[in-house]
Amino acid sequence: MHRVRTCILASSLLLVATLGCEPGKVQTVQTVTLDSAGITIVENSGELPAGGGGWAISEEPYLSIGTFQGDSLYQMFQVQGASRLADGSLAVANGGSGEVRVYDTQGRFISSHGRKGEGPGEFQRPALVGVLGADTLVVVDNQLRRISLVHVEDGFLESARISDDLGGGGFPRGMFADRTLVIGGGFYFSSSSGMELSDGYSRRETSYLSADLNGELVTDFGRFPGSEFFMQVQSQSGGAISMSARLVPFGKYAMLAVGPDRLFFGSGDTWEVEVYDTSGRLQNLVRLDRAPFAVGDADLEAVIEEEIAEADDPSLAPEIRAGFEDMPVPDLMPAFAGLHADALGFLWVERYRRPGEEVPVFDIVDPEGVLVGTVQVPPGSDILEIGADYLLLLQRDELEVEYLRLFSLDRPDAS
């Protein structure tokens, strides 16, 4: 038999006008926990009261690094990960220049390590995925298939090649507290392995694995539903293949987050997140009873108009429209839009937004799988790191200039 535990989260505040509730009625979240064959299933339903359960982000950043003109050491381009160090300084992988940079607590430049290249201490596409102790950065270059350790003061220490046992791609996703790295995801094609491609709809499986700092396989987390693509394949002389792949409008895609000791996966097919321990064992299924949006004609038209607006040449509008004619369009949008894990093991699940909706909203789930909070993040932000009391974001202005910014994060006392 299943063991069932039910709890209620409620607020004593009666904000009738704001919440749209009946007089005297309090919004609640109900959580039911079931144990099934060693897997804990946590089912949440309902909504949190206004105020998001006590979670809040400061309106303005208390630190901003980045510039359009001026010293190039403050120009950010193709940032691939950043982290706040123990002393409050910031480390960032600036992919465009092949550097790993360090800035002090006031945002002043301290040091830079690396450059574009393939030699020791050089990078093609560096991604900062973790920090060892207080001062050693773990940098993964998926293009060179290499893991490098970089000291914030002394620079390059050593590197190791990512083993072929981890397969193709090698996209870095994060690092567990036990110093193993999570790698995988994305779309990888190799004709030498016997893979075949065909025109039309495609949704291939993807995989995630962990590796030690020597680049050797530790855990294979298995196969997962990948992203939905529309493929166009053409054979050319000499056996060459020309291929183009476009994400299906409102299509599902693989979403992953790496916490201190857990891996979170969701496909967006339903509001369900799979939770694995570092050994690859499925521990929890976290669910929220929330229906996804239906895809309407106006939604698709908004997507097409947005792509036309972003095109360099307005005369391409008919061609862009024609490109959507054969594409399959799902009836429902994904159940959510992205996953992030914070330093304390809480899971942040981004709500899917209809075209035109700009403000990212996140539902926050505690380490037990219970929905405990909701918070809004500034528009145009990519989350780089969520600490105990801060949010490190990558933001872009209207000219696509990148900025590294720190915001304060308030958690409820119980968190």
GUDOMI-631561 format. One line per field, with one value per residue: residue number from 1; residue in one letter; y, z, x of N, C-alpha, C in turn. Coordinates in steps of 0.001 Angstrom, whole numbers, plus 500000, padded with zeros to 6 digits. Layout:
<rs>
k	NUM:...
r	a:...
npy	Y:...
npz	Z:...
npx	X:...
capy	Y:...
capz	Z:...
capx	X:...
cpy	Y:...
cpz	Z:...
cpx	X:...
</rs>
This chain:
<rs>
k	1:2:3:4:5:6:7:8:9:10:11:12:13:14:15:16:17:18:19:20:21:22:23:24:25:26:27:28:29:30:31:32:33:34:35:36:37:38:39:40:41:42:43:44:45:46:47:48:49:50:51:52:53:54:55:56:57:58:59:60:61:62:63:64:65:66:67:68:69:70:71:72:73:74:75:76:77:78:79:80:81:82:83:84:85:86:87:88:89:90:91:92:93:94:95:96:97:98:99:100:101:102:103:104:105:106:107:108:109:110:111:112:113:114:115:116:117:118:119:120:121:122:123:124:125:126:127:128:129:130:131:132:133:134:135:136:137:138:139:140:141:142:143:144:145:146:147:148:149:150:151:152:153:154:155:156:157:158:159:160:161:162:163:164:165:166:167:168:169:170:171:172:173:174:175:176:177:178:179:180:181:182:183:184:185:186:187:188:189:190:191:192:193:194:195:196:197:198:199:200:201:202:203:204:205:206:207:208:209:210:211:212:213:214:215:216:217:218:219:220:221:222:223:224:225:226:227:228:229:230:231:232:233:234:235:236:237:238:239:240:241:242:243:244:245:246:247:248:249:250:251:252:253:254:255:256:257:258:259:260:261:262:263:264:265:266:267:268:269:270:271:272:273:274:275:276:277:278:279:280:281:282:283:284:285:286:287:288:289:290:291:292:293:294:295:296:297:298:299:300:301:302:303:304:305:306:307:308:309:310:311:312:313:314:315:316:317:318:319:320:321:322:323:324:325:326:327:328:329:330:331:332:333:334:335:336:337:338:339:340:341:342:343:344:345:346:347:348:349:350:351:352:353:354:355:356:357:358:359:360:361:362:363:364:365:366:367:368:369:370:371:372:373:374:375:376:377:378:379:380:381:382:383:384:385:386:387:388:389:390:391:392:393:394:395:396:397:398:399:400:401:402:403:404:405:406:407:408:409:410:411:412:413:414:415
r	m:h:r:v:r:t:c:i:l:a:s:s:l:l:l:v:a:t:l:g:c:e:p:g:k:v:q:t:v:q:t:v:t:l:d:s:a:g:i:t:i:v:e:n:s:g:e:l:p:a:g:g:g:g:w:a:i:s:e:e:p:y:l:s:i:g:t:f:q:g:d:s:l:y:q:m:f:q:v:q:g:a:s:r:l:a:d:g:s:l:a:v:a:n:g:g:s:g:e:v:r:v:y:d:t:q:g:r:f:i:s:s:h:g:r:k:g:e:g:p:g:e:f:q:r:p:a:l:v:g:v:l:g:a:d:t:l:v:v:v:d:n:q:l:r:r:i:s:l:v:h:v:e:d:g:f:l:e:s:a:r:i:s:d:d:l:g:g:g:g:f:p:r:g:m:f:a:d:r:t:l:v:i:g:g:g:f:y:f:s:s:s:s:g:m:e:l:s:d:g:y:s:r:r:e:t:s:y:l:s:a:d:l:n:g:e:l:v:t:d:f:g:r:f:p:g:s:e:f:f:m:q:v:q:s:q:s:g:g:a:i:s:m:s:a:r:l:v:p:f:g:k:y:a:m:l:a:v:g:p:d:r:l:f:f:g:s:g:d:t:w:e:v:e:v:y:d:t:s:g:r:l:q:n:l:v:r:l:d:r:a:p:f:a:v:g:d:a:d:l:e:a:v:i:e:e:e:i:a:e:a:d:d:p:s:l:a:p:e:i:r:a:g:f:e:d:m:p:v:p:d:l:m:p:a:f:a:g:l:h:a:d:a:l:g:f:l:w:v:e:r:y:r:r:p:g:e:e:v:p:v:f:d:i:v:d:p:e:g:v:l:v:g:t:v:q:v:p:p:g:s:d:i:l:e:i:g:a:d:y:l:l:l:l:q:r:d:e:l:e:v:e:y:l:r:l:f:s:l:d:r:p:d:a:s
npy	498805:502323:504940:507829:511307:514354:517861:521301:524501:527730:531147:533756:536156:538026:538974:540015:541585:541666:538965:537946:536263:534544:536206:535814:533506:531642:531327:528264:525814:522480:519528:516259:513325:510356:507085:504933:501950:502559:505067:508431:510229:513413:515401:518450:520903:523652:527182:529554:532148:535702:537527:535584:533724:534814:535132:537200:539447:541979:545218:546623:545973:545326:545263:545725:544695:545442:546939:549034:550629:551536:550270:547158:545033:545109:544546:542362:539321:536725:535264:532433:531176:531978:532781:533506:533992:532782:534991:537025:538057:537933:535448:534855:533263:534409:533816:534873:536023:534002:533913:533595:535554:537584:539561:542067:542683:545123:545210:545734:545014:542226:540013:538088:535091:532886:532590:532771:529741:526544:525433:524544:525985:527601:528435:527530:527574:528360:527325:528138:525994:525342:525698:524932:524650:527786:529168:527962:527449:525554:524764:523977:523084:522451:522330:521750:519498:519318:519558:522051:523339:526359:528723:531532:533529:532561:531451:529154:525735:522874:520387:518081:515601:515058:511943:509598:507892:509349:510101:512049:515640:516793:518890:521142:521082:521562:521222:518810:518783:516901:517147:516057:516377:517328:516402:516693:516377:518394:518300:515870:514632:511985:510625:508536:506778:505356:506634:507940:510486:512112:513885:516193:515979:515510:513934:513159:511090:512273:512408:512289:512516:511945:513083:512665:514888:514157:513629:511202:508788:508691:508388:507215:508691:507927:507746:510383:512190:514235:517396:518864:518911:520285:518855:519270:517623:517148:515328:515432:515601:513148:511948:513637:515355:517770:519601:521054:522225:523103:524354:523218:525313:526242:523812:520883:520503:519386:519848:520719:520757:521214:520445:520729:518011:516643:515810:517352:516778:517691:517476:519004:517963:517273:518756:517749:516816:514979:513631:512890:511110:511466:509082:508253:507198:507252:509266:510981:512099:515095:516919:519250:520360:521865:523172:523249:525997:526357:526279:528881:530359:533036:532976:531524:533245:535458:534475:534098:536751:537887:536625:537609:540310:540249:539646:540572:541501:542879:541945:539245:538285:536810:534375:533538:533139:531063:529075:528177:526770:523969:523022:521128:522025:521996:521193:522062:524213:523870:522563:523908:526193:526105:525005:525573:525106:526009:527107:525956:523731:524061:523965:525856:526568:527648:529369:528764:531140:532970:534260:537589:537990:539152:539069:536924:534291:532329:529219:527915:525114:523209:521232:518900:518631:520210:522813:526036:528729:531684:533748:536734:537492:539948:541140:539855:538415:535994:533342:532804:531949:530953:531938:531669:534129:535768:536594:535880:537299:537290:539916:541713:544632:546841:546836:544405:544240:542724:542234:541572:540973:541430:540633:541142:538526:537612:535245:533367:532986:530298:529015
npz	500000:499459:501282:502457:502755:503749:503482:504237:502949:503909:504068:506444:505567:504089:501144:499426:497191:495604:495212:494128:495425:497090:499701:502841:502098:501850:499866:499167:499178:498523:499413:498573:499460:498219:498580:496356:495334:496261:495241:495795:495378:494914:495032:494171:494526:493845:494676:495741:498258:497527:497263:497120:499027:500622:499290:497588:495245:494940:493588:492176:491037:493221:492338:489274:486315:483300:480048:477211:475745:476219:478607:477605:479337:480851:479192:478344:476650:475188:477631:479567:482045:485520:488835:492291:494566:497706:499104:498170:495721:492076:489573:486101:483032:480069:477154:474548:474379:475225:477855:481446:483917:486883:489287:491866:494996:494528:491878:490460:488152:488638:487763:484832:483032:480580:477009:473549:471924:471671:473286:476494:479160:477443:475633:473684:473897:476766:479748:482896:485484:488160:491539:493368:496713:497939:495898:493406:490117:488102:484830:481848:478555:475938:473235:472932:474412:477166:480584:482801:485509:487189:489011:490939:491353:490612:488130:485332:486256:485768:483353:481963:479633:478383:478586:475916:476611:477521:475359:472504:472029:474915:476505:479153:482289:485029:488477:491017:494650:495397:493643:491129:487662:485627:482432:479103:477160:474673:471049:469175:466388:464536:461683:461391:463373:462521:462627:461329:459503:458790:456835:458305:461344:464381:467311:469140:471617:474444:476522:479823:481786:484402:485299:486650:487858:486316:483916:483525:483182:485586:486395:484553:483741:482113:479396:477997:477097:474278:472562:470476:467055:463707:460840:457966:455412:453078:450525:449166:446519:446567:448910:451032:453528:453814:456342:458136:461145:463014:465938:466953:466898:470058:470981:472902:475080:476342:479762:482377:485666:488031:491288:494635:495447:493776:490683:488443:486183:483465:480912:480033:478938:480721:483911:485596:487407:487387:489886:490651:492484:493026:492195:490161:490731:490577:492681:493440:492208:491286:491203:489858:489887:487362:484514:481165:478772:476014:472532:470421:467314:467293:468931:467430:465242:466481:467075:464488:463526:465255:464489:461893:462467:463602:461506:459257:456745:455521:453265:453416:454643:453360:452798:455351:456493:454854:455711:458015:457291:456857:459276:462229:464707:468102:470171:472763:474864:476323:479697:481512:481531:482165:484330:487427:489995:493371:495777:498180:497618:496698:494130:491247:489115:485996:484798:481817:479229:477420:474022:473971:476714:479126:481675:483641:485670:488517:490027:493197:494653:497529:499074:499740:497857:497967:496988:497700:497190:495095:492645:490909:488235:486888:483593:480548:481560:482260:484409:486227:488649:491807:494992:498624:499493:497289:493780:490794:487727:484127:481998:479183:477148:474917:472772:472818:474496:477045:480574:483826:486744:490189:492388:495386:497348:499106:501393:502908:506489:507197:505232
npx	500840:500343:501888:500470:500813:499501:499565:498886:499437:498934:497781:497364:496538:493981:493521:491304:490507:492802:493412:491132:489418:486696:484894:486422:487708:490685:493560:495205:497848:497839:499446:500185:501804:503119:504419:505879:507015:509576:509979:509332:506434:505375:502659:501371:498815:496586:497064:499529:499171:498811:501854:503689:504568:506522:508926:511231:512761:515208:514426:516356:519707:522515:525037:526675:528196:529661:529784:529172:530902:534366:536730:537877:538046:535822:533812:531302:530744:529066:528725:529349:528463:528823:529968:529583:532099:533552:534548:533005:533708:533448:533447:533697:533002:533957:532948:533239:535778:537352:538200:538620:537436:537937:536315:536209:534387:533272:532968:535247:537841:539985:541598:542540:542332:543530:542884:541831:542396:544092:545937:547533:545745:544342:541317:538424:535625:534860:533197:532039:531553:531662:533034:535903:536546:537589:538782:539379:538541:536327:536398:534811:535359:533520:533983:536677:536627:537469:538435:539311:541241:541351:543048:542018:543886:546452:546054:545921:545934:545762:544639:542228:541248:537964:536548:535941:533955:531868:530466:529225:529010:529124:528137:528359:526651:526580:527772:527997:528008:529842:531907:531671:530955:528205:527276:526010:522936:521207:521377:522837:524545:525882:527053:528796:528197:526081:523665:520600:518952:515858:513408:511044:509078:510880:511957:514366:515938:517798:520766:522241:525155:527590:530865:534172:536793:538887:537851:536619:533985:531395:528635:525871:522990:520959:518525:516573:513553:514030:514362:511802:512004:511897:512907:514967:516436:518976:520546:523809:526272:528861:528153:527739:525793:523315:521838:519162:517761:514986:513499:510332:507474:506285:507060:508062:510909:514084:514818:516992:518385:520986:521537:522990:523178:521491:519889:517722:515109:513011:510527:508464:506151:504148:503294:505634:508488:511429:513492:516760:519311:522907:523941:522388:519912:516415:514688:512520:509314:508045:505114:502721:499460:498555:497169:498422:498802:496559:497332:496685:495449:496218:498451:500357:500567:501716:504258:505281:505260:507072:509470:509680:510021:512535:514158:516777:516228:513363:512029:512059:509852:507614:508933:509634:507108:506222:507910:506760:504554:504573:505272:504676:502306:501812:498928:498956:500905:504232:504380:505943:508785:511517:514241:515890:518288:518884:521409:520691:519275:516691:514214:513698:511149:510399:507601:505740:505448:503040:503215:504367:504194:506367:507556:509409:508235:508649:507953:508620:510038:510519:513239:511877:509969:507728:505563:506444:506831:506640:508098:509027:511230:513459:512600:514087:516249:518797:519243:522134:523214:521919:522064:522145:521218:521155:520823:522280:522449:522394:522012:520665:520792:518914:520602:521730:523893:525777:525370:526545:524868:524061:521482:519599:518199:515384:514322:511645:511486:511327:512750
capy	500000:503595:505801:509138:512413:515554:519075:522497:525769:528765:532460:534393:537400:537930:540041:539615:542307:541285:537552:537562:535147:534814:536756:534856:532318:531769:530439:527258:524774:521170:518609:514857:512560:508920:506257:503851:501153:503241:506405:509339:511068:514582:516041:519748:521508:524932:528331:530276:533473:536829:537756:534558:532911:535482:535218:538481:539869:543432:545852:547058:545203:546039:545235:545546:544694:545404:548236:549004:551242:551699:549223:545851:544097:545196:544200:540971:538803:535278:534749:531016:530800:532876:532326:534374:533248:532869:536338:537971:538407:537228:534830:534725:532758:535285:532934:535573:536288:532823:534235:533500:536796:537721:540936:542139:542900:546388:545086:546131:543908:541734:539185:537384:533899:532218:533308:531878:528843:525130:524990:524530:527261:528327:527949:527885:527912:528032:527450:527983:525100:525134:526232:524042:525443:529218:529908:527207:527401:524397:525271:522931:523539:521323:522276:521043:518322:519434:520122:522779:523973:527686:529427:532911:534395:531963:531088:527759:524735:521598:520052:516670:515411:514348:510614:509245:507145:510264:510333:513316:516835:517240:520171:521179:521470:521962:520378:518415:519115:515893:517512:515430:517299:516801:516716:516036:517152:518937:517445:515454:513718:511444:509635:507393:505836:504694:507410:508414:511622:512185:515121:516251:516049:514634:514114:512132:511072:512847:511708:513046:511684:512717:512739:513223:515968:513582:513427:509817:508563:508268:507919:507380:508916:507291:508438:511246:512816:515407:518532:518635:519620:520054:518605:519275:516935:517029:514625:516130:514741:512661:511372:514647:515631:519122:519439:522188:521799:524219:523959:523315:526368:525752:522418:520464:520427:518831:520847:520086:521584:520467:520966:520242:516548:516096:516197:517540:516746:517825:517596:519926:517285:517521:519415:516721:516892:513791:513998:511789:511353:511516:507747:507986:506562:508117:509356:511656:512736:516273:517292:520371:520269:523118:522856:524101:526846:525883:527086:529451:530953:534304:532662:531198:534460:536295:533904:534394:538186:538159:536203:538564:541555:540066:539424:541741:541952:542769:541232:537808:537934:535689:533146:533132:532589:529769:528101:527664:526085:522509:522652:520711:522913:521229:521772:522635:524695:523108:522795:524922:526692:525925:524562:526018:524656:526985:526593:525248:522557:524375:523933:526976:526126:528829:529203:529037:532410:533187:535323:538924:538067:539387:538904:535526:533937:531020:528498:527399:523855:522953:519938:517796:518591:520982:524154:526938:530129:532194:534985:537299:537873:541032:540697:539821:537895:534584:533026:532161:531285:531355:531680:531712:535456:536575:536055:536362:537275:537857:540737:542355:545826:546824:546612:543073:544327:541845:542753:540643:541756:540769:541115:540539:537545:537391:533997:533321:532488:528825:528501
capz	500000:499452:502450:501976:503712:503213:504254:503679:503126:503815:504562:507255:504913:503229:500156:498570:495915:494822:494881:493432:496164:497760:501031:503888:501578:501793:498902:499801:498399:499143:498970:498916:499224:498138:498367:495431:494883:496608:494646:496451:494456:495625:494181:494663:493845:494417:494433:496913:498422:496980:498030:496731:500125:501329:498448:496874:494646:494961:492327:491496:491414:494053:491624:487833:485576:481863:479390:475753:475313:477299:478864:477123:480456:481434:478152:478418:475364:475215:478971:479716:483445:486477:490206:493389:495376:499153:499595:497549:494366:491020:488480:484942:481797:478967:476023:473338:474381:475690:479139:482731:484612:488288:489698:493319:495492:494001:490432:489835:487551:489402:486974:483673:482737:479343:475764:472487:471480:471998:474144:477938:479671:476410:475488:472540:474417:478189:480566:484311:486001:489593:492289:494368:497828:497861:494902:492206:489214:487211:483522:480846:477164:475215:471894:473055:475259:478163:481902:483293:486823:487102:490288:490702:491363:489936:486768:484920:487071:485053:482556:481649:478487:478647:477995:474860:477227:477770:474100:471805:472627:476062:476997:480619:482900:486417:489285:492318:495776:495496:492634:489830:486706:484799:481028:478183:476622:473343:469882:468635:465259:463971:460652:461545:464342:461911:462801:460105:459635:457759:456859:459115:462812:465025:468749:469550:473025:474835:477676:480782:482495:485248:485152:487677:487364:485338:482675:483419:483470:486933:486404:483379:484244:481215:478227:478326:475913:473824:472066:469253:465921:462345:460120:456509:455092:451640:450170:448189:445832:447421:450140:452068:453921:454255:457302:458941:462208:463692:467028:466658:467695:471269:471161:474165:475031:477546:480758:483418:486698:488883:492637:495383:495458:493004:489292:488160:484751:483035:479463:479731:478430:481825:485008:486407:487437:487914:490777:490769:493312:492231:491670:489050:491175:490614:494057:493577:491125:491821:490279:490185:489139:486636:483102:480238:477881:474667:471464:469537:466067:467611:469502:466328:464457:467235:466887:463114:463429:465995:463653:460794:463013:463903:460269:458776:455473:455563:452101:453718:455352:452740:452960:456751:456674:454165:456502:459101:456759:457000:460630:463136:465846:469129:470711:474076:475120:477397:481030:482126:480563:482532:485686:488072:491378:494116:496627:499317:497143:496235:492676:490673:487868:485287:484132:480380:478940:476098:473274:474461:478153:479261:483030:484047:486977:488932:491173:493971:495319:498534:498865:499928:496727:498279:496433:498851:496851:493730:492569:489579:487900:485901:482196:479800:482416:482324:485728:486236:489947:492879:496282:499770:499631:496096:492458:489824:486445:482909:481372:477924:476837:473586:471791:473109:475344:478192:481887:484944:487806:491435:493062:496697:497412:500431:501573:504171:507603:507224:504214
capx	500000:501044:501762:500047:500926:498879:499788:498269:500118:497926:498168:496344:496166:492814:493599:490196:490496:493974:493390:489913:488813:485441:485126:486728:488375:492134:494190:496054:498509:497694:500489:499993:503020:502910:505608:505542:508166:510813:510000:508409:505671:504855:501663:500931:497677:496217:497921:500007:498563:499559:503077:504647:505068:507615:510116:511278:514035:515329:514058:517564:520899:523485:526303:526513:529458:529422:529781:529131:532148:535325:537716:537406:537998:534485:532855:530878:530282:528855:528994:529017:528542:529467:529757:530022:533049:533342:534869:532102:534125:532725:534192:532831:533592:533585:533199:533630:537214:538072:538819:537949:537761:537562:536044:536063:533025:532791:532894:536514:538585:541133:542500:542007:543119:543161:542669:541413:543443:543908:547025:547243:545276:543611:539953:537596:534298:534905:531990:532324:530522:531741:534164:536480:537007:537316:539553:539727:537407:536224:535992:534635:535340:532942:534546:537957:536381:538518:538133:540480:541188:541952:543093:541594:545065:547606:545695:545767:546612:545860:543468:542023:540366:536720:536631:534992:532860:530776:529772:529412:528394:529892:527657:528418:525381:526746:528639:527494:528878:530901:532893:531439:530360:527120:527515:525081:521832:521392:521161:524133:524384:527111:526745:529699:527628:524940:522445:519977:518057:514821:512635:509833:509132:511858:512201:515315:516292:519072:521315:523040:526123:528498:532280:535040:537643:539810:537117:536158:532574:531013:527249:525026:521644:520005:518001:515447:512950:514756:513596:511033:512574:511420:514149:515039:517683:519228:521776:524621:527237:529941:527624:527575:524414:522994:520754:518736:516848:514332:512625:508907:506826:505633:507431:508664:512359:514695:515199:517801:519005:521908:521617:524153:523262:520386:519699:516309:514817:511631:510362:507381:504957:503230:504000:506275:509939:512096:514593:517718:520483:524133:524243:521496:518670:515251:514213:511235:508577:507363:504055:501851:498214:498344:496966:499181:498024:496251:497924:495677:495943:496879:499767:501255:500782:502642:505588:505707:505524:508311:510594:509770:510564:513951:514895:517515:515659:511899:511498:512057:508621:506881:509708:509522:505766:506150:508650:505921:503374:504649:505686:503601:502102:501092:497695:499242:502252:504887:503832:506802:509762:512919:514541:517116:518431:519661:522479:520121:518556:515341:514053:512958:510523:509898:506314:505746:504794:502466:503876:504054:504403:507800:508081:509556:507702:509149:507416:509748:509730:511547:513912:510937:509055:506526:505506:506527:506991:506582:508864:509229:512595:513417:512530:515336:517320:519154:519771:523436:523429:521014:522677:521245:520611:521397:520523:523261:521753:522936:520992:521045:520007:518297:521658:522247:525086:525597:525722:526511:524254:523698:520279:519343:517111:514795:513586:510907:512300:511327:513652
cpy	501245:504285:507210:510166:513653:516736:520249:523693:526859:530068:533035:535706:537173:539123:539781:540295:541871:539853:537165:536401:535557:535359:535650:533625:532567:530811:529486:526411:523473:520232:517208:514095:511073:508229:505077:503188:501891:504628:507261:510235:512188:515338:517318:520225:522810:526017:528942:531602:534540:537115:536667:533746:533531:535577:536536:538768:541389:544018:546243:546189:546021:545955:544969:545664:544559:546803:548048:549551:551373:550508:547855:544822:544122:544928:542701:540529:537284:534683:533323:530590:531812:532389:533364:533541:533528:534261:537417:538421:537536:536675:534601:534168:533606:534561:533635:535843:535090:533029:533793:534715:536773:539209:540965:542487:544218:546366:545513:544906:543543:540990:538544:536224:533248:533175:532295:531045:527431:524585:524952:525921:528118:527661:528332:528326:527541:528256:527205:527160:524885:525727:525198:524893:526901:529879:529155:526990:526169:524874:524109:523572:522381:521221:521537:519748:518256:520084:520778:523319:525274:528344:530905:533879:533843:531536:529583:526817:523440:521371:518556:516578:514652:513034:510418:508460:508036:510677:511701:514469:517390:518578:520194:521715:521927:520990:520078:518823:518110:516045:516718:516399:516608:517330:516030:516973:517651:517905:517142:514419:513286:510364:508396:506362:505113:505429:507877:509559:511611:513491:515010:516317:515054:514964:512967:512221:511777:512141:512667:512082:512574:512183:513301:514286:515474:513288:512032:509686:508084:507656:508201:507500:508372:508196:509197:511806:514090:516504:518188:519542:519363:520008:518752:518763:516815:516309:515395:515154:514356:512091:512366:514905:517083:519041:520781:521682:523034:523674:524159:524438:525767:524280:522145:520374:519939:519958:520163:521135:520685:521145:520427:518725:515893:516629:516237:517543:516917:518006:518597:519277:517414:518240:518325:516874:515621:514223:512768:512142:511240:510159:507379:507332:507600:508096:509868:511986:513882:516743:518495:520294:521622:522793:523775:524930:526116:526834:527557:530029:532246:534070:532361:532431:535382:535799:534236:535870:538549:537777:537142:539866:541456:539861:540715:542352:541788:541996:539724:537349:536790:534353:532621:532511:531204:528692:527504:526775:524582:522066:522205:521683:522148:521949:522520:523119:523824:523499:523804:525190:526464:525556:525167:525499:525666:526299:525780:524057:522801:524373:525101:526543:527331:528516:529511:530300:532414:534255:536692:539089:538120:539052:537426:535317:532518:530498:527819:526201:523557:521578:518724:517686:519397:522373:525152:528407:530412:533523:535427:537731:538984:540507:540738:539284:536408:534330:532280:531395:531846:530955:531712:533046:536354:535823:536689:536183:537802:538613:541396:543587:545734:546628:545242:543118:543546:542497:541640:541412:540885:541445:540430:539613:537384:536091:534104:532669:530973:528233:528666
cpz	500000:500805:501954:503092:503045:504107:503511:503983:502929:504369:505380:506642:503985:502279:499092:497213:495017:494330:494059:494117:496702:499147:502057:503420:501412:500741:499617:498752:499174:498544:499475:498531:499266:497939:497500:494934:495128:496018:495337:495403:495265:494681:494851:493864:494553:494082:495756:497037:497734:497887:497814:497855:500837:500556:497671:496381:494637:493589:491513:491921:492334:493462:490155:487161:484095:481297:477884:475166:476499:477400:478453:478241:481165:480385:478208:477057:475420:476560:479082:481160:484289:487872:491184:494329:496862:499703:498963:496162:493353:489988:487333:483772:480652:477661:474784:473233:474840:477027:480318:483538:486048:488603:491207:493694:495018:492477:489710:489337:488409:488512:485812:483346:481463:478175:474732:472016:471921:472890:475610:478429:478645:476182:474137:472998:475906:478879:482015:484937:487501:490192:493312:495496:497637:496625:493630:491355:488328:485895:482536:479469:476323:473796:471896:473855:476367:479446:482420:484686:486738:488477:490045:490695:490487:488512:486551:485791:486304:484249:482319:480493:478905:477883:476900:475405:477515:476486:473511:472534:473748:476614:478525:481216:484344:487163:490613:493407:495937:494410:491336:488955:485930:483383:480187:477713:475224:472265:469270:467542:464750:462961:460795:462519:463801:462073:461444:460423:458501:457916:457824:460606:463365:466509:469235:471045:473248:476098:478554:481556:483433:485077:486327:487051:486419:484013:482489:483861:484908:486924:485068:483874:483308:480077:478613:477044:475548:473351:470748:468144:464657:461466:458612:456120:453577:451430:449075:447559:446787:448733:451270:452323:454371:455139:457952:459941:462904:464810:466620:467496:468848:471531:472526:473994:476370:478463:481926:484398:487585:490245:493354:495358:494675:491571:489025:486648:484519:481531:479079:479152:479439:482910:485972:486282:488079:488721:491011:491781:492449:491663:490493:489432:491201:492032:494141:492220:491760:490782:490792:489286:488498:485146:482226:479377:476571:473656:470532:468276:466331:468190:468399:465488:465165:467088:465500:462978:464170:465171:462466:461273:463273:462656:459810:457529:455505:454392:452328:454376:454683:452915:454392:457010:456043:454975:457633:458596:456993:458421:461475:464312:466895:469590:472010:474145:476189:478759:481818:481184:480938:483994:486160:489502:492128:495079:497800:498890:496746:494703:492233:489298:487185:484586:482637:480132:477532:475355:473770:475952:478432:480627:483390:485475:487302:490114:491874:494790:496304:498328:499081:498788:496914:497671:497585:498471:495380:493698:491111:489427:486857:484471:481531:480580:482198:483701:485586:487534:490952:494197:497400:499867:498421:494842:491495:488432:485325:482232:480115:477711:475408:472472:471965:473846:476629:479479:482918:486151:488981:492041:494423:496611:498854:500407:502837:505255:507622:506222:504605
cpx	500875:500853:501493:500182:500357:499186:499185:499150:499079:498465:497030:495882:494979:492824:492547:490266:491631:493873:492163:489220:487451:485745:485358:487458:489866:492693:495147:496753:498363:498732:500194:501257:502711:504252:505209:506812:509489:510955:508945:507746:505035:503935:501161:499732:497319:497225:498357:499265:499397:500751:504085:505232:506263:508907:510088:512686:514065:515012:515288:518747:521798:524892:526022:527871:529132:529370:529730:530428:533085:536256:537152:537324:536646:533412:532568:530350:530246:529267:528481:529235:529291:529135:530275:530886:532836:533609:533999:532507:533383:533689:533230:533627:533073:533925:533696:535115:538030:538753:537951:538395:537274:537421:535820:534628:532432:532681:534151:537266:539800:542109:541761:542924:542597:543019:542207:542608:543161:545012:546616:546843:544567:542256:539374:536207:534249:533566:532380:531206:530593:532991:534598:537042:536637:537896:539925:538486:537476:535619:535933:534557:534818:533491:535886:537831:537435:537983:539401:540213:541974:541891:542812:542777:546188:547316:545620:546597:546833:544600:543417:541042:539119:536732:535581:533813:531656:530069:530034:528758:529229:529437:527662:527128:525522:527631:527959:528484:530019:531967:532773:530646:529258:527289:526441:523995:522125:521120:522513:523900:525747:526752:527614:529150:526413:523631:521923:519034:517045:514068:511461:510104:510139:511936:513083:515584:517627:519548:522100:523923:526925:529908:533053:535939:538728:539130:536577:534705:532373:529616:526584:523589:520574:519582:516731:514836:513713:513825:512906:511560:511764:512660:513943:516414:517808:520555:522492:525604:528357:529466:527442:526094:524304:521756:520436:517708:516299:513469:511174:508302:506033:505952:508039:510179:512889:515153:515880:518287:519851:521982:522840:524297:522129:520414:518205:516104:513322:511566:509286:506142:503814:504018:504498:507786:510483:513319:515476:518798:521731:524524:523350:520190:517545:514678:512778:510630:507800:506359:503284:500629:497908:498263:497803:498250:497738:496883:496817:496294:496708:498270:500771:501564:501780:504074:506130:506079:506817:509530:510768:510411:512057:514797:515580:516872:514129:511310:511448:510764:507844:507607:509614:508155:505642:506857:507842:504785:503395:504996:504503:503515:501292:499833:497953:500686:502904:504329:504657:507954:511216:513074:515858:517120:519281:520630:521963:519270:517119:515334:513194:512453:509892:508581:506459:504941:504216:503261:503423:504204:505906:508357:508189:509038:508148:508348:508582:509289:510853:512180:513021:509934:507794:506627:505430:506597:506834:507319:508988:510683:512529:513379:513901:516516:517535:519755:521088:523675:522432:521657:521663:520529:520858:520996:521508:522663:522640:521804:521553:520175:519483:519309:522319:523590:524820:526108:525590:525994:523835:522476:520168:518139:516663:514027:512741:511763:512416:512297:515107
</rs>
